[in-house]
Each structure stands twice: as structure tokens, then as C-alpha cells.
Amino acid sequence: MMRETPPKGDNAKAQASYQRSCSVIAAHLVFTLYGHWAVNDPRGSGSSAFIDDKFEMLGPIHHGRKSAHAQPTPEELRSFHHKHSELLNFRTIWIDDLKRKEIAIAIEEVIKTQRYTCYACAICANHLHLIIRTHRDKANTMWDNIAENIKHRLRHRFPDEVCANHPVISARPYKVFLKSTEDVWRCIKYIDANPTKEGLEQQHWPFVTPYNNWPNHKKHE
């Protein structure tokens, strides 16, 4: 991929346009429940190294999502996850309606306390998506704040399923930076469609702020 070169000279308009194109206006944050997406998942992953060498026996790491023709068959995927689950230190958990409600409460608490602006949220069966507007906190800090509150709440509310030291969420933060209003709208559409892909109802959360084309919102007023 070619790196964009900043314009030279005194062209202030071009310089401003370049600066805007490089500015992050929001972050797409993804939280995957512990054990549901392996470092060396045969579909590919966002990881580049093993935290625990015992998982290396299941196969090499493919960084990034594999192309469609290289995706494993359902049988291969089931076989991999069966072997992977036997190596996990904790049981895997799934998000049902009760856990979904508690996760939403945990997210809302952080958004209100930290004064984040959330443009989209989908809480699925084993992962969740958020879009958070750029903030004084870095994306990893926002991810950590939300993940820690979800962990705390699920451990407290479901002690029979989620023991006190259960990781709950995969340790690796996953984020995608959004640099234009088009990026944000595209990501909102993608996130809003996630629950229905799993057979869940479309989700509407009170802590989600309708997107108004920020930071270009005043141009439309």
C-alpha cells in the first residue's frame, strides 16, 4: 500500500485537507470473549505471537483474515475449536439475554463516567462492537476501561459461571481507526447488522448517540 505524501509548499487548503484525512475521528473497538477466537485460528487472527506456547501445536498463526478461498471448512473449524478448548485454562462463556443486559449496563457506566460518545454498539453471542468518538483517552485506554467494567460486572453477577479470576474477555485489544465520516457510517452499518446475522433482534441502546457527521456536522446546519 502506498503511503500518502503530504503536499509541499504554501498551499494551505491542501495542507488542511491532508491533515483532516490523517486525523482519527473515532475508533471501532472489538471485544471477543475469552477462548472464542484463538491466536492461531484457522480463519486468521489479529495476533502475531503466542502468549502461551502450548497452543502452538494446533498450527501456525496467520496474521489477518484469510481470503475466502483459504477459509477452513465447518468440519475443520469444529475440530480445531474442540482441540483448542481442551487447552484453555478457563471455560468459555456465551452471552445470553441476561448477560447482554449486564454488559450493556457496564458499557453505559463507563460511557457516562468517562464522558465518551458512542455511535454504535452490538452485543452478540461471543463478542461485541463499539464505535467511540476520539477522546482524550487513547483507544487502548478506552478499550481497557470498558473491558474491565464488563469483567467486574459479569464476575459479580454470575459467580457460578464466571469465577473471580476468569479472564472473561480476550486479552488482546482489537481496534480499527476511523478517519472520515464515510468510515464511520460504513462501520455503523456493519455493526448494526451484526446481531441480525446471528438471529438476534436488532439492537437499540440508550447510550448510543445518533451520528451527526461529526466533525463536519456544522457544515450541514
ZALUM-856741 format. One record per residue (C-alpha): residue number from 1; residue in three letters; x, y, z. Coordinates in nm, 3 decimals, m for minus. Example, Ala and Ser with C-alpha at 12.3 -4.5 7.8 and 13.67 -1.06 7.14 Angstrom:
! ZALUM-856741
{bake 1 'ala' {1.230 m0.450 0.780}}
{bake 2 'ser' {1.367 m0.106 0.714}}
This chain:
! ZALUM-856741
{bake 1 'met' {0.000 0.000 0.000}}
{bake 2 'met' {0.139 0.340 m0.097}}
{bake 3 'arg' {0.189 0.595 0.181}}
{bake 4 'glu' {0.014 0.926 0.120}}
{bake 5 'thr' {0.264 1.210 0.078}}
{bake 6 'pro' {0.184 1.547 0.239}}
{bake 7 'pro' {0.153 1.838 m0.004}}
{bake 8 'lys' {0.453 2.071 m0.029}}
{bake 9 'gly' {0.469 2.447 m0.040}}
{bake 10 'asp' {0.228 2.709 0.092}}
{bake 11 'asn' {m0.096 2.554 m0.030}}
{bake 12 'ala' {m0.288 2.598 0.298}}
{bake 13 'lys' {m0.607 2.441 0.163}}
{bake 14 'ala' {m0.425 2.126 0.051}}
{bake 15 'gln' {m0.235 2.107 0.379}}
{bake 16 'ala' {m0.558 2.135 0.579}}
{bake 17 'ser' {m0.726 1.871 0.363}}
{bake 18 'tyr' {m0.432 1.634 0.413}}
{bake 19 'gln' {m0.435 1.690 0.790}}
{bake 20 'arg' {m0.807 1.614 0.809}}
{bake 21 'ser' {m0.762 1.295 0.606}}
{bake 22 'cys' {m0.500 1.171 0.854}}
{bake 23 'ser' {m0.696 1.256 1.168}}
{bake 24 'val' {m0.867 0.980 1.362}}
{bake 25 'ile' {m1.224 1.080 1.441}}
{bake 26 'ala' {m1.343 0.757 1.603}}
{bake 27 'ala' {m1.235 0.405 1.690}}
{bake 28 'his' {m1.409 0.076 1.619}}
{bake 29 'leu' {m1.344 m0.134 1.929}}
{bake 30 'val' {m1.400 m0.510 1.927}}
{bake 31 'phe' {m1.418 m0.724 2.242}}
{bake 32 'thr' {m1.403 m1.101 2.199}}
{bake 33 'leu' {m1.491 m1.332 2.486}}
{bake 34 'tyr' {m1.211 m1.546 2.622}}
{bake 35 'gly' {m1.138 m1.861 2.425}}
{bake 36 'his' {m1.367 m1.790 2.128}}
{bake 37 'trp' {m1.104 m1.674 1.878}}
{bake 38 'ala' {m0.765 m1.842 1.902}}
{bake 39 'val' {m0.432 m1.678 1.824}}
{bake 40 'asn' {m0.382 m1.936 1.551}}
{bake 41 'asp' {m0.747 m1.962 1.450}}
{bake 42 'pro' {m0.760 m2.126 1.104}}
{bake 43 'arg' {m0.971 m1.832 0.980}}
{bake 44 'gly' {m0.683 m1.596 1.061}}
{bake 45 'ser' {m0.647 m1.356 1.354}}
{bake 46 'gly' {m0.516 m1.018 1.459}}
{bake 47 'ser' {m0.235 m1.177 1.659}}
{bake 48 'ser' {0.129 m1.218 1.567}}
{bake 49 'ala' {0.269 m1.420 1.859}}
{bake 50 'phe' {0.168 m1.688 2.110}}
{bake 51 'ile' {0.116 m1.582 2.471}}
{bake 52 'asp' {0.128 m1.948 2.574}}
{bake 53 'asp' {0.341 m2.189 2.370}}
{bake 54 'lys' {0.107 m2.484 2.436}}
{bake 55 'phe' {m0.127 m2.356 2.164}}
{bake 56 'glu' {0.148 m2.372 1.900}}
{bake 57 'met' {0.081 m2.742 1.848}}
{bake 58 'leu' {m0.254 m2.656 1.687}}
{bake 59 'gly' {m0.095 m2.480 1.391}}
{bake 60 'pro' {0.080 m2.162 1.277}}
{bake 61 'ile' {m0.051 m1.808 1.316}}
{bake 62 'his' {m0.198 m1.640 1.011}}
{bake 63 'his' {m0.197 m1.266 1.082}}
{bake 64 'gly' {m0.508 m1.108 0.935}}
{bake 65 'arg' {m0.823 m1.259 0.796}}
{bake 66 'lys' {m0.763 m1.533 0.540}}
{bake 67 'ser' {m0.908 m1.489 0.193}}
{bake 68 'ala' {m1.240 m1.656 0.114}}
{bake 69 'his' {m1.084 m1.945 m0.081}}
{bake 70 'ala' {m0.844 m2.021 0.209}}
{bake 71 'gln' {m1.111 m2.035 0.482}}
{bake 72 'pro' {m1.144 m2.369 0.668}}
{bake 73 'thr' {m1.444 m2.594 0.621}}
{bake 74 'pro' {m1.700 m2.608 0.906}}
{bake 75 'glu' {m1.567 m2.953 0.997}}
{bake 76 'glu' {m1.208 m2.828 1.015}}
{bake 77 'leu' {m1.314 m2.533 1.228}}
{bake 78 'arg' {m1.511 m2.750 1.471}}
{bake 79 'ser' {m1.216 m2.990 1.503}}
{bake 80 'phe' {m0.978 m2.703 1.574}}
{bake 81 'his' {m1.200 m2.547 1.839}}
{bake 82 'his' {m1.255 m2.881 2.011}}
{bake 83 'lys' {m0.878 m2.925 2.047}}
{bake 84 'his' {m0.834 m2.559 2.142}}
{bake 85 'ser' {m1.098 m2.574 2.417}}
{bake 86 'glu' {m0.917 m2.864 2.581}}
{bake 87 'leu' {m0.608 m2.646 2.625}}
{bake 88 'leu' {m0.788 m2.346 2.779}}
{bake 89 'asn' {m0.737 m2.265 3.146}}
{bake 90 'phe' {m1.098 m2.149 3.190}}
{bake 91 'arg' {m1.435 m2.247 3.049}}
{bake 92 'thr' {m1.575 m2.045 2.761}}
{bake 93 'ile' {m1.890 m1.847 2.826}}
{bake 94 'trp' {m2.163 m1.722 2.593}}
{bake 95 'ile' {m2.368 m1.404 2.605}}
{bake 96 'asp' {m2.736 m1.476 2.668}}
{bake 97 'asp' {m3.008 m1.215 2.724}}
{bake 98 'leu' {m2.925 m1.171 3.094}}
{bake 99 'lys' {m2.553 m1.126 3.032}}
{bake 100 'arg' {m2.626 m0.895 2.739}}
{bake 101 'lys' {m2.825 m0.669 2.971}}
{bake 102 'glu' {m2.544 m0.662 3.229}}
{bake 103 'ile' {m2.282 m0.594 2.963}}
{bake 104 'ala' {m2.488 m0.301 2.836}}
{bake 105 'ile' {m2.509 m0.160 3.189}}
{bake 106 'ala' {m2.132 m0.193 3.228}}
{bake 107 'ile' {m2.072 m0.013 2.897}}
{bake 108 'glu' {m2.315 0.266 2.986}}
{bake 109 'glu' {m2.145 0.322 3.323}}
{bake 110 'val' {m1.808 0.377 3.157}}
{bake 111 'ile' {m1.951 0.600 2.884}}
{bake 112 'lys' {m2.118 0.824 3.140}}
{bake 113 'thr' {m1.824 0.830 3.383}}
{bake 114 'gln' {m1.557 0.893 3.120}}
{bake 115 'arg' {m1.782 1.112 2.902}}
{bake 116 'tyr' {m1.730 0.901 2.590}}
{bake 117 'thr' {m1.952 0.942 2.284}}
{bake 118 'cys' {m2.069 0.610 2.143}}
{bake 119 'tyr' {m2.203 0.597 1.786}}
{bake 120 'ala' {m2.281 0.225 1.760}}
{bake 121 'cys' {m2.299 m0.087 1.974}}
{bake 122 'ala' {m2.372 m0.454 1.904}}
{bake 123 'ile' {m2.356 m0.717 2.178}}
{bake 124 'cys' {m2.354 m1.056 2.007}}
{bake 125 'ala' {m2.318 m1.414 2.131}}
{bake 126 'asn' {m1.943 m1.418 2.189}}
{bake 127 'his' {m1.819 m1.069 2.104}}
{bake 128 'leu' {m1.925 m0.705 2.095}}
{bake 129 'his' {m1.858 m0.399 1.883}}
{bake 130 'leu' {m1.848 m0.030 1.972}}
{bake 131 'ile' {m1.768 0.292 1.790}}
{bake 132 'ile' {m1.632 0.556 2.026}}
{bake 133 'arg' {m1.558 0.911 1.915}}
{bake 134 'thr' {m1.199 1.031 1.951}}
{bake 135 'his' {m1.131 1.136 2.309}}
{bake 136 'arg' {m0.852 1.246 2.541}}
{bake 137 'asp' {m0.817 0.875 2.626}}
{bake 138 'lys' {m0.634 0.668 2.368}}
{bake 139 'ala' {m0.820 0.382 2.201}}
{bake 140 'asn' {m0.641 0.119 2.411}}
{bake 141 'thr' {m0.734 0.306 2.728}}
{bake 142 'met' {m1.099 0.323 2.624}}
{bake 143 'trp' {m1.090 m0.049 2.540}}
{bake 144 'asp' {m0.934 m0.130 2.878}}
{bake 145 'asn' {m1.182 0.083 3.074}}
{bake 146 'ile' {m1.481 m0.084 2.910}}
{bake 147 'ala' {m1.336 m0.436 2.923}}
{bake 148 'glu' {m1.251 m0.408 3.294}}
{bake 149 'asn' {m1.601 m0.292 3.386}}
{bake 150 'ile' {m1.760 m0.575 3.185}}
{bake 151 'lys' {m1.533 m0.829 3.357}}
{bake 152 'his' {m1.613 m0.691 3.702}}
{bake 153 'arg' {m1.988 m0.692 3.641}}
{bake 154 'leu' {m2.009 m1.042 3.494}}
{bake 155 'arg' {m1.791 m1.189 3.769}}
{bake 156 'his' {m2.012 m1.025 4.031}}
{bake 157 'arg' {m2.349 m1.105 3.871}}
{bake 158 'phe' {m2.277 m1.461 3.752}}
{bake 159 'pro' {m2.032 m1.613 4.003}}
{bake 160 'asp' {m2.145 m1.970 3.926}}
{bake 161 'glu' {m2.041 m1.931 3.561}}
{bake 162 'val' {m1.770 m1.668 3.582}}
{bake 163 'cys' {m1.522 m1.727 3.863}}
{bake 164 'ala' {m1.335 m1.440 4.026}}
{bake 165 'asn' {m1.021 m1.483 3.813}}
{bake 166 'his' {m1.192 m1.573 3.484}}
{bake 167 'pro' {m1.043 m1.355 3.203}}
{bake 168 'val' {m1.393 m1.303 3.052}}
{bake 169 'ile' {m1.255 m1.108 2.755}}
{bake 170 'ser' {m0.960 m1.193 2.533}}
{bake 171 'ala' {m0.651 m1.003 2.650}}
{bake 172 'arg' {m0.566 m0.856 2.310}}
{bake 173 'pro' {m0.740 m0.524 2.233}}
{bake 174 'tyr' {m0.867 m0.505 1.876}}
{bake 175 'lys' {m0.933 m0.165 1.725}}
{bake 176 'val' {m0.976 m0.002 1.385}}
{bake 177 'phe' {m0.924 0.372 1.348}}
{bake 178 'leu' {m1.188 0.562 1.152}}
{bake 179 'lys' {m1.062 0.871 0.970}}
{bake 180 'ser' {m1.361 1.003 0.778}}
{bake 181 'thr' {m1.737 1.038 0.814}}
{bake 182 'glu' {m1.768 0.779 0.538}}
{bake 183 'asp' {m1.563 0.537 0.752}}
{bake 184 'val' {m1.792 0.596 1.050}}
{bake 185 'trp' {m2.115 0.549 0.851}}
{bake 186 'arg' {m1.978 0.231 0.689}}
{bake 187 'cys' {m1.880 0.093 1.029}}
{bake 188 'ile' {m2.216 0.184 1.186}}
{bake 189 'lys' {m2.393 m0.008 0.910}}
{bake 190 'tyr' {m2.166 m0.308 0.964}}
{bake 191 'ile' {m2.212 m0.308 1.343}}
{bake 192 'asp' {m2.589 m0.260 1.328}}
{bake 193 'ala' {m2.616 m0.568 1.105}}
{bake 194 'asn' {m2.412 m0.795 1.336}}
{bake 195 'pro' {m2.690 m0.908 1.575}}
{bake 196 'thr' {m2.933 m0.998 1.296}}
{bake 197 'lys' {m2.662 m1.211 1.131}}
{bake 198 'glu' {m2.674 m1.427 1.446}}
{bake 199 'gly' {m3.051 m1.444 1.451}}
{bake 200 'leu' {m3.081 m1.181 1.725}}
{bake 201 'glu' {m3.318 m0.886 1.717}}
{bake 202 'gln' {m3.187 m0.551 1.602}}
{bake 203 'gln' {m3.039 m0.369 1.900}}
{bake 204 'his' {m3.105 m0.017 2.027}}
{bake 205 'trp' {m2.911 0.109 2.328}}
{bake 206 'pro' {m2.984 0.431 2.523}}
{bake 207 'phe' {m2.614 0.518 2.547}}
{bake 208 'val' {m2.570 0.529 2.168}}
{bake 209 'thr' {m2.567 0.881 2.025}}
{bake 210 'pro' {m2.702 0.912 1.669}}
{bake 211 'tyr' {m2.414 1.007 1.441}}
{bake 212 'asn' {m2.437 1.361 1.305}}
{bake 213 'asn' {m2.134 1.361 1.071}}
{bake 214 'trp' {m1.902 1.490 1.343}}
{bake 215 'pro' {m1.661 1.668 1.298}}
{bake 216 'asn' {m1.827 1.802 0.983}}
{bake 217 'his' {m2.169 1.841 1.148}}
{bake 218 'lys' {m2.170 2.222 1.142}}
{bake 219 'lys' {m2.140 2.220 0.763}}
{bake 220 'his' {m2.491 2.074 0.747}}
{bake 221 'glu' {m2.653 2.310 0.999}}
